[in-house]
């Protein structure tokens, strides 16, 4: 008796990835879990491969956790982002 492969019917993989990356608290939890895996002794390159990111990012997350705690793993604003700068400027006028 064979088992059927599981299929997602209502979302594409790109849509699911977008939903995950748009949620800051989820991103923070992913970074924390990656740090946990490093703390367990898993090679940062292996962790990076699993999460589809760079070893540099994993090292950055570990450093941010060490320096600022869990809160430091939240998304950081990107000062070079023109839209974000304009939005913040607009908010200051309201």
Residue pairs with C-beta under 8 A, 6 or more apart in sequence:
8 16
11 19
20 26
20 27
21 27
24 74
24 75
27 74
27 75
28 70
28 73
28 74
28 75
30 51
31 61
31 64
31 65
31 73
32 65
32 70
32 73
34 47
34 51
34 58
34 61
35 61
35 62
35 65
35 73
37 47
37 50
38 44
38 47
38 58
38 62
44 55
44 58
44 59
44 62
45 55
47 58
48 54
48 55
48 57
48 58
51 58
61 73
64 72
64 73
65 72
65 73
77 84
78 84
79 85
